[in-house]
Amino acid sequence: MESSFVIDEILINPKTGQEYTDVPATVAAKYLGVALNFVYEGLKKQKLPIGSAA
């Protein structure tokens, strides 16, 4: 199990040092501990409660 420090670190944009307002799919996959393709497909099929994609 990851510590909250690691999870908090994932949610910080390295370019700005601020929390993400729109989380990129790559960051969401890392945060959720799933494959990037899982996030892309889930968003395209509107099966994830975190957004949608075309």
mmCIF entry with sequence, helices, sheets and N, C-alpha, C, O atoms, coordinates in Angstrom:
data_MODEL
# 
_entry.id   MODEL 
# 
_entity.id                         1 
_entity.type                       polymer 
_entity.pdbx_number_of_molecules   1 
# 
_entity_poly.entity_id                      1 
_entity_poly.type                           'polypeptide(L)' 
_entity_poly.nstd_linkage                   no 
_entity_poly.nstd_monomer                   no 
_entity_poly.pdbx_seq_one_letter_code       MESSFVIDEILINPKTGQEYTDVPATVAAKYLGVALNFVYEGLKKQKLPIGSAA 
_entity_poly.pdbx_seq_one_letter_code_can   MESSFVIDEILINPKTGQEYTDVPATVAAKYLGVALNFVYEGLKKQKLPIGSAA 
_entity_poly.pdbx_strand_id                 A 
# 
loop_
_entity_poly_seq.entity_id 
_entity_poly_seq.num 
_entity_poly_seq.mon_id 
_entity_poly_seq.hetero 
1 1  MET n 
1 2  GLU n 
1 3  SER n 
1 4  SER n 
1 5  PHE n 
1 6  VAL n 
1 7  ILE n 
1 8  ASP n 
1 9  GLU n 
1 10 ILE n 
1 11 LEU n 
1 12 ILE n 
1 13 ASN n 
1 14 PRO n 
1 15 LYS n 
1 16 THR n 
1 17 GLY n 
1 18 GLN n 
1 19 GLU n 
1 20 TYR n 
1 21 THR n 
1 22 ASP n 
1 23 VAL n 
1 24 PRO n 
1 25 ALA n 
1 26 THR n 
1 27 VAL n 
1 28 ALA n 
1 29 ALA n 
1 30 LYS n 
1 31 TYR n 
1 32 LEU n 
1 33 GLY n 
1 34 VAL n 
1 35 ALA n 
1 36 LEU n 
1 37 ASN n 
1 38 PHE n 
1 39 VAL n 
1 40 TYR n 
1 41 GLU n 
1 42 GLY n 
1 43 LEU n 
1 44 LYS n 
1 45 LYS n 
1 46 GLN n 
1 47 LYS n 
1 48 LEU n 
1 49 PRO n 
1 50 ILE n 
1 51 GLY n 
1 52 SER n 
1 53 ALA n 
1 54 ALA n 
# 
_struct_asym.id          A 
_struct_asym.entity_id   1 
# 
loop_
_struct_conf.conf_type_id 
_struct_conf.id 
_struct_conf.pdbx_PDB_helix_id 
_struct_conf.beg_label_comp_id 
_struct_conf.beg_label_asym_id 
_struct_conf.beg_label_seq_id 
_struct_conf.pdbx_beg_PDB_ins_code 
_struct_conf.end_label_comp_id 
_struct_conf.end_label_asym_id 
_struct_conf.end_label_seq_id 
_struct_conf.pdbx_end_PDB_ins_code 
_struct_conf.beg_auth_comp_id 
_struct_conf.beg_auth_asym_id 
_struct_conf.beg_auth_seq_id 
_struct_conf.end_auth_comp_id 
_struct_conf.end_auth_asym_id 
_struct_conf.end_auth_seq_id 
_struct_conf.pdbx_PDB_helix_class 
_struct_conf.details 
_struct_conf.pdbx_PDB_helix_length 
HELX_P HELX_P1 AA1 SER A 4  ? ILE A 10 ? SER A 4  ILE A 10 1 ? 7 
HELX_P HELX_P2 AA2 ALA A 25 ? LEU A 32 ? ALA A 25 LEU A 32 1 ? 8 
HELX_P HELX_P3 AA3 LEU A 36 ? LYS A 44 ? LEU A 36 LYS A 44 1 ? 9 
# 
_struct_conf_type.id          HELX_P 
_struct_conf_type.criteria    ? 
_struct_conf_type.reference   ? 
# 
loop_
_atom_site.group_PDB 
_atom_site.id 
_atom_site.type_symbol 
_atom_site.label_atom_id 
_atom_site.label_alt_id 
_atom_site.label_comp_id 
_atom_site.label_asym_id 
_atom_site.label_entity_id 
_atom_site.label_seq_id 
_atom_site.pdbx_PDB_ins_code 
_atom_site.Cartn_x 
_atom_site.Cartn_y 
_atom_site.Cartn_z 
_atom_site.occupancy 
_atom_site.B_iso_or_equiv 
_atom_site.pdbx_formal_charge 
_atom_site.auth_seq_id 
_atom_site.auth_comp_id 
_atom_site.auth_asym_id 
_atom_site.auth_atom_id 
_atom_site.pdbx_PDB_model_num 
ATOM 1   N N  . MET A 1 1  ? 0.848   -1.180 0.000   1.00 0.00 ? 1  MET A N  1 
ATOM 2   C CA . MET A 1 1  ? 0.000   0.000  0.000   1.00 0.00 ? 1  MET A CA 1 
ATOM 3   C C  . MET A 1 1  ? 0.889   1.237  0.000   1.00 0.00 ? 1  MET A C  1 
ATOM 4   O O  . MET A 1 1  ? 1.837   1.336  0.778   1.00 0.00 ? 1  MET A O  1 
ATOM 5   N N  . GLU A 1 2  ? 0.566   2.188  -0.893  1.00 0.00 ? 2  GLU A N  1 
ATOM 6   C CA . GLU A 1 2  ? 1.360   3.400  -0.982  1.00 0.00 ? 2  GLU A CA 1 
ATOM 7   C C  . GLU A 1 2  ? 0.998   4.354  0.154   1.00 0.00 ? 2  GLU A C  1 
ATOM 8   O O  . GLU A 1 2  ? -0.140  4.402  0.619   1.00 0.00 ? 2  GLU A O  1 
ATOM 9   N N  . SER A 1 3  ? 1.994   5.100  0.575   1.00 0.00 ? 3  SER A N  1 
ATOM 10  C CA . SER A 1 3  ? 1.722   6.097  1.612   1.00 0.00 ? 3  SER A CA 1 
ATOM 11  C C  . SER A 1 3  ? 1.001   7.295  1.000   1.00 0.00 ? 3  SER A C  1 
ATOM 12  O O  . SER A 1 3  ? 1.029   7.492  -0.215  1.00 0.00 ? 3  SER A O  1 
ATOM 13  N N  . SER A 1 4  ? 0.362   8.083  1.841   1.00 0.00 ? 4  SER A N  1 
ATOM 14  C CA . SER A 1 4  ? -0.335  9.256  1.327   1.00 0.00 ? 4  SER A CA 1 
ATOM 15  C C  . SER A 1 4  ? 0.642   10.264 0.741   1.00 0.00 ? 4  SER A C  1 
ATOM 16  O O  . SER A 1 4  ? 0.262   11.046 -0.130  1.00 0.00 ? 4  SER A O  1 
ATOM 17  N N  . PHE A 1 5  ? 1.904   10.268 1.200   1.00 0.00 ? 5  PHE A N  1 
ATOM 18  C CA . PHE A 1 5  ? 2.903   11.172 0.634   1.00 0.00 ? 5  PHE A CA 1 
ATOM 19  C C  . PHE A 1 5  ? 3.100   10.892 -0.840  1.00 0.00 ? 5  PHE A C  1 
ATOM 20  O O  . PHE A 1 5  ? 3.150   11.822 -1.644  1.00 0.00 ? 5  PHE A O  1 
ATOM 21  N N  . VAL A 1 6  ? 3.212   9.630  -1.209  1.00 0.00 ? 6  VAL A N  1 
ATOM 22  C CA . VAL A 1 6  ? 3.408   9.260  -2.612  1.00 0.00 ? 6  VAL A CA 1 
ATOM 23  C C  . VAL A 1 6  ? 2.174   9.633  -3.423  1.00 0.00 ? 6  VAL A C  1 
ATOM 24  O O  . VAL A 1 6  ? 2.300   10.153 -4.531  1.00 0.00 ? 6  VAL A O  1 
ATOM 25  N N  . ILE A 1 7  ? 0.998   9.379  -2.891  1.00 0.00 ? 7  ILE A N  1 
ATOM 26  C CA . ILE A 1 7  ? -0.238  9.727  -3.585  1.00 0.00 ? 7  ILE A CA 1 
ATOM 27  C C  . ILE A 1 7  ? -0.336  11.244 -3.751  1.00 0.00 ? 7  ILE A C  1 
ATOM 28  O O  . ILE A 1 7  ? -0.684  11.722 -4.831  1.00 0.00 ? 7  ILE A O  1 
ATOM 29  N N  . ASP A 1 8  ? -0.036  12.000 -2.705  1.00 0.00 ? 8  ASP A N  1 
ATOM 30  C CA . ASP A 1 8  ? -0.061  13.452 -2.797  1.00 0.00 ? 8  ASP A CA 1 
ATOM 31  C C  . ASP A 1 8  ? 0.940   13.954 -3.834  1.00 0.00 ? 8  ASP A C  1 
ATOM 32  O O  . ASP A 1 8  ? 0.660   14.907 -4.562  1.00 0.00 ? 8  ASP A O  1 
ATOM 33  N N  . GLU A 1 9  ? 2.092   13.320 -3.899  1.00 0.00 ? 9  GLU A N  1 
ATOM 34  C CA . GLU A 1 9  ? 3.128   13.697 -4.855  1.00 0.00 ? 9  GLU A CA 1 
ATOM 35  C C  . GLU A 1 9  ? 2.643   13.479 -6.285  1.00 0.00 ? 9  GLU A C  1 
ATOM 36  O O  . GLU A 1 9  ? 2.955   14.283 -7.164  1.00 0.00 ? 9  GLU A O  1 
ATOM 37  N N  . ILE A 1 10 ? 1.898   12.424 -6.536  1.00 0.00 ? 10 ILE A N  1 
ATOM 38  C CA . ILE A 1 10 ? 1.377   12.121 -7.867  1.00 0.00 ? 10 ILE A CA 1 
ATOM 39  C C  . ILE A 1 10 ? 0.446   13.229 -8.342  1.00 0.00 ? 10 ILE A C  1 
ATOM 40  O O  . ILE A 1 10 ? 0.411   13.543 -9.532  1.00 0.00 ? 10 ILE A O  1 
ATOM 41  N N  . LEU A 1 11 ? -0.308  13.820 -7.422  1.00 0.00 ? 11 LEU A N  1 
ATOM 42  C CA . LEU A 1 11 ? -1.321  14.811 -7.781  1.00 0.00 ? 11 LEU A CA 1 
ATOM 43  C C  . LEU A 1 11 ? -0.775  16.231 -7.936  1.00 0.00 ? 11 LEU A C  1 
ATOM 44  O O  . LEU A 1 11 ? -1.552  17.167 -8.123  1.00 0.00 ? 11 LEU A O  1 
ATOM 45  N N  . ILE A 1 12 ? 0.548   16.407 -7.863  1.00 0.00 ? 12 ILE A N  1 
ATOM 46  C CA . ILE A 1 12 ? 1.161   17.726 -8.016  1.00 0.00 ? 12 ILE A CA 1 
ATOM 47  C C  . ILE A 1 12 ? 1.762   17.836 -9.416  1.00 0.00 ? 12 ILE A C  1 
ATOM 48  O O  . ILE A 1 12 ? 2.539   16.982 -9.844  1.00 0.00 ? 12 ILE A O  1 
ATOM 49  N N  . ASN A 1 13 ? 1.389   18.899 -10.114 1.00 0.00 ? 13 ASN A N  1 
ATOM 50  C CA . ASN A 1 13 ? 1.932   19.145 -11.440 1.00 0.00 ? 13 ASN A CA 1 
ATOM 51  C C  . ASN A 1 13 ? 3.390   19.570 -11.290 1.00 0.00 ? 13 ASN A C  1 
ATOM 52  O O  . ASN A 1 13 ? 3.669   20.587 -10.655 1.00 0.00 ? 13 ASN A O  1 
ATOM 53  N N  . PRO A 1 14 ? 4.330   18.807 -11.867 1.00 0.00 ? 14 PRO A N  1 
ATOM 54  C CA . PRO A 1 14 ? 5.743   19.142 -11.688 1.00 0.00 ? 14 PRO A CA 1 
ATOM 55  C C  . PRO A 1 14 ? 6.146   20.468 -12.341 1.00 0.00 ? 14 PRO A C  1 
ATOM 56  O O  . PRO A 1 14 ? 7.138   21.076 -11.938 1.00 0.00 ? 14 PRO A O  1 
ATOM 57  N N  . LYS A 1 15 ? 5.391   20.917 -13.338 1.00 0.00 ? 15 LYS A N  1 
ATOM 58  C CA . LYS A 1 15 ? 5.723   22.177 -14.009 1.00 0.00 ? 15 LYS A CA 1 
ATOM 59  C C  . LYS A 1 15 ? 5.328   23.392 -13.182 1.00 0.00 ? 15 LYS A C  1 
ATOM 60  O O  . LYS A 1 15 ? 6.023   24.408 -13.197 1.00 0.00 ? 15 LYS A O  1 
ATOM 61  N N  . THR A 1 16 ? 4.213   23.292 -12.459 1.00 0.00 ? 16 THR A N  1 
ATOM 62  C CA . THR A 1 16 ? 3.722   24.449 -11.711 1.00 0.00 ? 16 THR A CA 1 
ATOM 63  C C  . THR A 1 16 ? 3.903   24.314 -10.201 1.00 0.00 ? 16 THR A C  1 
ATOM 64  O O  . THR A 1 16 ? 3.907   25.315 -9.484  1.00 0.00 ? 16 THR A O  1 
ATOM 65  N N  . GLY A 1 17 ? 4.052   23.076 -9.718  1.00 0.00 ? 17 GLY A N  1 
ATOM 66  C CA . GLY A 1 17 ? 4.146   22.841 -8.288  1.00 0.00 ? 17 GLY A CA 1 
ATOM 67  C C  . GLY A 1 17 ? 2.799   22.891 -7.589  1.00 0.00 ? 17 GLY A C  1 
ATOM 68  O O  . GLY A 1 17 ? 2.732   22.802 -6.364  1.00 0.00 ? 17 GLY A O  1 
ATOM 69  N N  . GLN A 1 18 ? 1.728   23.032 -8.356  1.00 0.00 ? 18 GLN A N  1 
ATOM 70  C CA . GLN A 1 18 ? 0.367   23.105 -7.821  1.00 0.00 ? 18 GLN A CA 1 
ATOM 71  C C  . GLN A 1 18 ? -0.372  21.802 -8.091  1.00 0.00 ? 18 GLN A C  1 
ATOM 72  O O  . GLN A 1 18 ? 0.049   21.010 -8.934  1.00 0.00 ? 18 GLN A O  1 
ATOM 73  N N  . GLU A 1 19 ? -1.477  21.576 -7.375  1.00 0.00 ? 19 GLU A N  1 
ATOM 74  C CA . GLU A 1 19 ? -2.313  20.407 -7.663  1.00 0.00 ? 19 GLU A CA 1 
ATOM 75  C C  . GLU A 1 19 ? -2.921  20.565 -9.040  1.00 0.00 ? 19 GLU A C  1 
ATOM 76  O O  . GLU A 1 19 ? -3.205  21.676 -9.488  1.00 0.00 ? 19 GLU A O  1 
ATOM 77  N N  . TYR A 1 20 ? -3.117  19.427 -9.711  1.00 0.00 ? 20 TYR A N  1 
ATOM 78  C CA . TYR A 1 20 ? -3.775  19.448 -11.015 1.00 0.00 ? 20 TYR A CA 1 
ATOM 79  C C  . TYR A 1 20 ? -5.223  19.887 -10.862 1.00 0.00 ? 20 TYR A C  1 
ATOM 80  O O  . TYR A 1 20 ? -5.891  19.500 -9.903  1.00 0.00 ? 20 TYR A O  1 
ATOM 81  N N  . THR A 1 21 ? -5.715  20.693 -11.802 1.00 0.00 ? 21 THR A N  1 
ATOM 82  C CA . THR A 1 21 ? -7.142  20.986 -11.870 1.00 0.00 ? 21 THR A CA 1 
ATOM 83  C C  . THR A 1 21 ? -7.798  20.049 -12.876 1.00 0.00 ? 21 THR A C  1 
ATOM 84  O O  . THR A 1 21 ? -8.920  19.591 -12.661 1.00 0.00 ? 21 THR A O  1 
ATOM 85  N N  . ASP A 1 22 ? -7.102  19.764 -13.972 1.00 0.00 ? 22 ASP A N  1 
ATOM 86  C CA . ASP A 1 22 ? -7.520  18.763 -14.951 1.00 0.00 ? 22 ASP A CA 1 
ATOM 87  C C  . ASP A 1 22 ? -6.423  17.711 -14.983 1.00 0.00 ? 22 ASP A C  1 
ATOM 88  O O  . ASP A 1 22 ? -5.338  17.950 -15.512 1.00 0.00 ? 22 ASP A O  1 
ATOM 89  N N  . VAL A 1 23 ? -6.706  16.561 -14.423 1.00 0.00 ? 23 VAL A N  1 
ATOM 90  C CA . VAL A 1 23 ? -5.693  15.516 -14.271 1.00 0.00 ? 23 VAL A CA 1 
ATOM 91  C C  . VAL A 1 23 ? -5.495  14.783 -15.594 1.00 0.00 ? 23 VAL A C  1 
ATOM 92  O O  . VAL A 1 23 ? -6.462  14.269 -16.155 1.00 0.00 ? 23 VAL A O  1 
ATOM 93  N N  . PRO A 1 24 ? -4.255  14.723 -16.112 1.00 0.00 ? 24 PRO A N  1 
ATOM 94  C CA . PRO A 1 24 ? -3.986  13.969 -17.334 1.00 0.00 ? 24 PRO A CA 1 
ATOM 95  C C  . PRO A 1 24 ? -4.234  12.472 -17.117 1.00 0.00 ? 24 PRO A C  1 
ATOM 96  O O  . PRO A 1 24 ? -4.116  11.972 -15.998 1.00 0.00 ? 24 PRO A O  1 
ATOM 97  N N  . ALA A 1 25 ? -4.574  11.775 -18.181 1.00 0.00 ? 25 ALA A N  1 
ATOM 98  C CA . ALA A 1 25 ? -4.846  10.337 -18.093 1.00 0.00 ? 25 ALA A CA 1 
ATOM 99  C C  . ALA A 1 25 ? -3.656  9.575  -17.529 1.00 0.00 ? 25 ALA A C  1 
ATOM 100 O O  . ALA A 1 25 ? -3.842  8.609  -16.790 1.00 0.00 ? 25 ALA A O  1 
ATOM 101 N N  . THR A 1 26 ? -2.449  9.986  -17.858 1.00 0.00 ? 26 THR A N  1 
ATOM 102 C CA . THR A 1 26 ? -1.259  9.294  -17.347 1.00 0.00 ? 26 THR A CA 1 
ATOM 103 C C  . THR A 1 26 ? -1.166  9.404  -15.830 1.00 0.00 ? 26 THR A C  1 
ATOM 104 O O  . THR A 1 26 ? -0.790  8.444  -15.157 1.00 0.00 ? 26 THR A O  1 
ATOM 105 N N  . VAL A 1 27 ? -1.505  10.560 -15.299 1.00 0.00 ? 27 VAL A N  1 
ATOM 106 C CA . VAL A 1 27 ? -1.475  10.772 -13.852 1.00 0.00 ? 27 VAL A CA 1 
ATOM 107 C C  . VAL A 1 27 ? -2.608  9.998  -13.193 1.00 0.00 ? 27 VAL A C  1 
ATOM 108 O O  . VAL A 1 27 ? -2.415  9.400  -12.134 1.00 0.00 ? 27 VAL A O  1 
ATOM 109 N N  . ALA A 1 28 ? -3.788  10.002 -13.807 1.00 0.00 ? 28 ALA A N  1 
ATOM 110 C CA . ALA A 1 28 ? -4.925  9.253  -13.261 1.00 0.00 ? 28 ALA A CA 1 
ATOM 111 C C  . ALA A 1 28 ? -4.599  7.766  -13.188 1.00 0.00 ? 28 ALA A C  1 
ATOM 112 O O  . ALA A 1 28 ? -4.917  7.110  -12.195 1.00 0.00 ? 28 ALA A O  1 
ATOM 113 N N  . ALA A 1 29 ? -3.970  7.229  -14.227 1.00 0.00 ? 29 ALA A N  1 
ATOM 114 C CA . ALA A 1 29 ? -3.610  5.808  -14.239 1.00 0.00 ? 29 ALA A CA 1 
ATOM 115 C C  . ALA A 1 29 ? -2.626  5.490  -13.125 1.00 0.00 ? 29 ALA A C  1 
ATOM 116 O O  . ALA A 1 29 ? -2.753  4.469  -12.448 1.00 0.00 ? 29 ALA A O  1 
ATOM 117 N N  . LYS A 1 30 ? -1.643  6.366  -12.935 1.00 0.00 ? 30 LYS A N  1 
ATOM 118 C CA . LYS A 1 30 ? -0.652  6.144  -11.867 1.00 0.00 ? 30 LYS A CA 1 
ATOM 119 C C  . LYS A 1 30 ? -1.322  6.226  -10.500 1.00 0.00 ? 30 LYS A C  1 
ATOM 120 O O  . LYS A 1 30 ? -1.048  5.409  -9.622  1.00 0.00 ? 30 LYS A O  1 
ATOM 121 N N  . TYR A 1 31 ? -2.197  7.209  -10.319 1.00 0.00 ? 31 TYR A N  1 
ATOM 122 C CA . TYR A 1 31 ? -2.892  7.390  -9.045  1.00 0.00 ? 31 TYR A CA 1 
ATOM 123 C C  . TYR A 1 31 ? -3.790  6.196  -8.726  1.00 0.00 ? 31 TYR A C  1 
ATOM 124 O O  . TYR A 1 31 ? -3.841  5.734  -7.586  1.00 0.00 ? 31 TYR A O  1 
ATOM 125 N N  . LEU A 1 32 ? -4.502  5.700  -9.751  1.00 0.00 ? 32 LEU A N  1 
ATOM 126 C CA . LEU A 1 32 ? -5.407  4.567  -9.549  1.00 0.00 ? 32 LEU A CA 1 
ATOM 127 C C  . LEU A 1 32 ? -4.688  3.223  -9.528  1.00 0.00 ? 32 LEU A C  1 
ATOM 128 O O  . LEU A 1 32 ? -5.257  2.219  -9.101  1.00 0.00 ? 32 LEU A O  1 
ATOM 129 N N  . GLY A 1 33 ? -3.435  3.202  -9.990  1.00 0.00 ? 33 GLY A N  1 
ATOM 130 C CA . GLY A 1 33 ? -2.672  1.957  -10.013 1.00 0.00 ? 33 GLY A CA 1 
ATOM 131 C C  . GLY A 1 33 ? -3.134  1.013  -11.105 1.00 0.00 ? 33 GLY A C  1 
ATOM 132 O O  . GLY A 1 33 ? -3.117  -0.206 -10.933 1.00 0.00 ? 33 GLY A O  1 
ATOM 133 N N  . VAL A 1 34 ? -3.552  1.587  -12.242 1.00 0.00 ? 34 VAL A N  1 
ATOM 134 C CA . VAL A 1 34 ? -4.034  0.785  -13.366 1.00 0.00 ? 34 VAL A CA 1 
ATOM 135 C C  . VAL A 1 34 ? -3.255  1.159  -14.619 1.00 0.00 ? 34 VAL A C  1 
ATOM 136 O O  . VAL A 1 34 ? -2.513  2.141  -14.631 1.00 0.00 ? 34 VAL A O  1 
ATOM 137 N N  . ALA A 1 35 ? -3.430  0.371  -15.670 1.00 0.00 ? 35 ALA A N  1 
ATOM 138 C CA . ALA A 1 35 ? -2.774  0.643  -16.945 1.00 0.00 ? 35 ALA A CA 1 
ATOM 139 C C  . ALA A 1 35 ? -3.390  1.882  -17.598 1.00 0.00 ? 35 ALA A C  1 
ATOM 140 O O  . ALA A 1 35 ? -4.580  2.152  -17.438 1.00 0.00 ? 35 ALA A O  1 
ATOM 141 N N  . LEU A 1 36 ? -2.579  2.616  -18.321 1.00 0.00 ? 36 LEU A N  1 
ATOM 142 C CA . LEU A 1 36 ? -3.044  3.807  -19.023 1.00 0.00 ? 36 LEU A CA 1 
ATOM 143 C C  . LEU A 1 36 ? -4.172  3.465  -19.994 1.00 0.00 ? 36 LEU A C  1 
ATOM 144 O O  . LEU A 1 36 ? -5.135  4.221  -20.125 1.00 0.00 ? 36 LEU A O  1 
ATOM 145 N N  . ASN A 1 37 ? -4.051  2.335  -20.667 1.00 0.00 ? 37 ASN A N  1 
ATOM 146 C CA . ASN A 1 37 ? -5.087  1.914  -21.606 1.00 0.00 ? 37 ASN A CA 1 
ATOM 147 C C  . ASN A 1 37 ? -6.434  1.717  -20.909 1.00 0.00 ? 37 ASN A C  1 
ATOM 148 O O  . ASN A 1 37 ? -7.479  2.000  -21.495 1.00 0.00 ? 37 ASN A O  1 
ATOM 149 N N  . PHE A 1 38 ? -6.417  1.240  -19.676 1.00 0.00 ? 38 PHE A N  1 
ATOM 150 C CA . PHE A 1 38 ? -7.648  1.079  -18.904 1.00 0.00 ? 38 PHE A CA 1 
ATOM 151 C C  . PHE A 1 38 ? -8.350  2.424  -18.735 1.00 0.00 ? 38 PHE A C  1 
ATOM 152 O O  . PHE A 1 38 ? -9.569  2.518  -18.883 1.00 0.00 ? 38 PHE A O  1 
ATOM 153 N N  . VAL A 1 39 ? -7.585  3.451  -18.428 1.00 0.00 ? 39 VAL A N  1 
ATOM 154 C CA . VAL A 1 39 ? -8.163  4.781  -18.253 1.00 0.00 ? 39 VAL A CA 1 
ATOM 155 C C  . VAL A 1 39 ? -8.717  5.303  -19.570 1.00 0.00 ? 39 VAL A C  1 
ATOM 156 O O  . VAL A 1 39 ? -9.841  5.802  -19.617 1.00 0.00 ? 39 VAL A O  1 
ATOM 157 N N  . TYR A 1 40 ? -7.928  5.191  -20.651 1.00 0.00 ? 40 TYR A N  1 
ATOM 158 C CA . TYR A 1 40 ? -8.388  5.669  -21.959 1.00 0.00 ? 40 TYR A CA 1 
ATOM 159 C C  . TYR A 1 40 ? -9.679  4.968  -22.387 1.00 0.00 ? 40 TYR A C  1 
ATOM 160 O O  . TYR A 1 40 ? -10.640 5.621  -22.794 1.00 0.00 ? 40 TYR A O  1 
ATOM 161 N N  . GLU A 1 41 ? -9.693  3.652  -22.295 1.00 0.00 ? 41 GLU A N  1 
ATOM 162 C CA . GLU A 1 41 ? -10.879 2.898  -22.719 1.00 0.00 ? 41 GLU A CA 1 
ATOM 163 C C  . GLU A 1 41 ? -12.083 3.189  -21.829 1.00 0.00 ? 41 GLU A C  1 
ATOM 164 O O  . GLU A 1 41 ? -13.203 3.317  -22.323 1.00 0.00 ? 41 GLU A O  1 
ATOM 165 N N  . GLY A 1 42 ? -11.862 3.295  -20.536 1.00 0.00 ? 42 GLY A N  1 
ATOM 166 C CA . GLY A 1 42 ? -12.950 3.612  -19.614 1.00 0.00 ? 42 GLY A CA 1 
ATOM 167 C C  . GLY A 1 42 ? -13.542 4.980  -19.876 1.00 0.00 ? 42 GLY A C  1 
ATOM 168 O O  . GLY A 1 42 ? -14.755 5.165  -19.777 1.00 0.00 ? 42 GLY A O  1 
ATOM 169 N N  . LEU A 1 43 ? -12.688 5.952  -20.215 1.00 0.00 ? 43 LEU A N  1 
ATOM 170 C CA . LEU A 1 43 ? -13.179 7.286  -20.536 1.00 0.00 ? 43 LEU A CA 1 
ATOM 171 C C  . LEU A 1 43 ? -13.943 7.297  -21.857 1.00 0.00 ? 43 LEU A C  1 
ATOM 172 O O  . LEU A 1 43 ? -14.989 7.934  -21.974 1.00 0.00 ? 43 LEU A O  1 
ATOM 173 N N  . LYS A 1 44 ? -13.411 6.585  -22.848 1.00 0.00 ? 44 LYS A N  1 
ATOM 174 C CA . LYS A 1 44 ? -14.092 6.538  -24.154 1.00 0.00 ? 44 LYS A CA 1 
ATOM 175 C C  . LYS A 1 44 ? -15.459 5.885  -24.057 1.00 0.00 ? 44 LYS A C  1 
ATOM 176 O O  . LYS A 1 44 ? -16.411 6.312  -24.710 1.00 0.00 ? 44 LYS A O  1 
ATOM 177 N N  . LYS A 1 45 ? -15.550 4.844  -23.236 1.00 0.00 ? 45 LYS A N  1 
ATOM 178 C CA . LYS A 1 45 ? -16.820 4.118  -23.083 1.00 0.00 ? 45 LYS A CA 1 
ATOM 179 C C  . LYS A 1 45 ? -17.712 4.745  -22.018 1.00 0.00 ? 45 LYS A C  1 
ATOM 180 O O  . LYS A 1 45 ? -18.799 4.239  -21.740 1.00 0.00 ? 45 LYS A O  1 
ATOM 181 N N  . GLN A 1 46 ? -17.260 5.839  -21.424 1.00 0.00 ? 46 GLN A N  1 
ATOM 182 C CA . GLN A 1 46 ? -17.968 6.551  -20.362 1.00 0.00 ? 46 GLN A CA 1 
ATOM 183 C C  . GLN A 1 46 ? -18.337 5.626  -19.208 1.00 0.00 ? 46 GLN A C  1 
ATOM 184 O O  . GLN A 1 46 ? -19.440 5.702  -18.665 1.00 0.00 ? 46 GLN A O  1 
ATOM 185 N N  . LYS A 1 47 ? -17.402 4.751  -18.841 1.00 0.00 ? 47 LYS A N  1 
ATOM 186 C CA . LYS A 1 47 ? -17.600 3.810  -17.736 1.00 0.00 ? 47 LYS A CA 1 
ATOM 187 C C  . LYS A 1 47 ? -16.921 4.277  -16.454 1.00 0.00 ? 47 LYS A C  1 
ATOM 188 O O  . LYS A 1 47 ? -17.141 3.696  -15.391 1.00 0.00 ? 47 LYS A O  1 
ATOM 189 N N  . LEU A 1 48 ? -16.110 5.306  -16.538 1.00 0.00 ? 48 LEU A N  1 
ATOM 190 C CA . LEU A 1 48 ? -15.420 5.819  -15.353 1.00 0.00 ? 48 LEU A CA 1 
ATOM 191 C C  . LEU A 1 48 ? -16.099 7.101  -14.894 1.00 0.00 ? 48 LEU A C  1 
ATOM 192 O O  . LEU A 1 48 ? -16.464 7.933  -15.726 1.00 0.00 ? 48 LEU A O  1 
ATOM 193 N N  . PRO A 1 49 ? -16.276 7.278  -13.596 1.00 0.00 ? 49 PRO A N  1 
ATOM 194 C CA . PRO A 1 49 ? -16.943 8.479  -13.095 1.00 0.00 ? 49 PRO A CA 1 
ATOM 195 C C  . PRO A 1 49 ? -16.008 9.689  -12.981 1.00 0.00 ? 49 PRO A C  1 
ATOM 196 O O  . PRO A 1 49 ? -16.246 10.591 -12.178 1.00 0.00 ? 49 PRO A O  1 
ATOM 197 N N  . ILE A 1 50 ? -14.943 9.699  -13.794 1.00 0.00 ? 50 ILE A N  1 
ATOM 198 C CA . ILE A 1 50 ? -13.975 10.788 -13.698 1.00 0.00 ? 50 ILE A CA 1 
ATOM 199 C C  . ILE A 1 50 ? -13.926 11.649 -14.951 1.00 0.00 ? 50 ILE A C  1 
ATOM 200 O O  . ILE A 1 50 ? -13.101 12.559 -15.037 1.00 0.00 ? 50 ILE A O  1 
ATOM 201 N N  . GLY A 1 51 ? -14.780 11.388 -15.912 1.00 0.00 ? 51 GLY A N  1 
ATOM 202 C CA . GLY A 1 51 ? -14.778 12.196 -17.128 1.00 0.00 ? 51 GLY A CA 1 
ATOM 203 C C  . GLY A 1 51 ? -15.113 11.360 -18.345 1.00 0.00 ? 51 GLY A C  1 
ATOM 204 O O  . GLY A 1 51 ? -15.609 10.239 -18.232 1.00 0.00 ? 51 GLY A O  1 
ATOM 205 N N  . SER A 1 52 ? -14.832 11.925 -19.516 1.00 0.00 ? 52 SER A N  1 
ATOM 206 C CA . SER A 1 52 ? -15.089 11.212 -20.761 1.00 0.00 ? 52 SER A CA 1 
ATOM 207 C C  . SER A 1 52 ? -14.058 11.643 -21.793 1.00 0.00 ? 52 SER A C  1 
ATOM 208 O O  . SER A 1 52 ? -13.364 12.644 -21.613 1.00 0.00 ? 52 SER A O  1 
ATOM 209 N N  . ALA A 1 53 ? -13.966 10.888 -22.862 1.00 0.00 ? 53 ALA A N  1 
ATOM 210 C CA . ALA A 1 53 ? -13.014 11.184 -23.943 1.00 0.00 ? 53 ALA A CA 1 
ATOM 211 C C  . ALA A 1 53 ? -13.613 10.717 -25.259 1.00 0.00 ? 53 ALA A C  1 
ATOM 212 O O  . ALA A 1 53 ? -14.501 9.864  -25.298 1.00 0.00 ? 53 ALA A O  1 
ATOM 213 N N  . ALA A 1 54 ? -13.107 11.294 -26.321 1.00 0.00 ? 54 ALA A N  1 
ATOM 214 C CA . ALA A 1 54 ? -13.578 10.908 -27.659 1.00 0.00 ? 54 ALA A CA 1 
ATOM 215 C C  . ALA A 1 54 ? -12.497 10.133 -28.376 1.00 0.00 ? 54 ALA A C  1 
ATOM 216 O O  . ALA A 1 54 ? -12.691 9.715  -29.518 1.00 0.00 ? 54 ALA A O  1 
# 
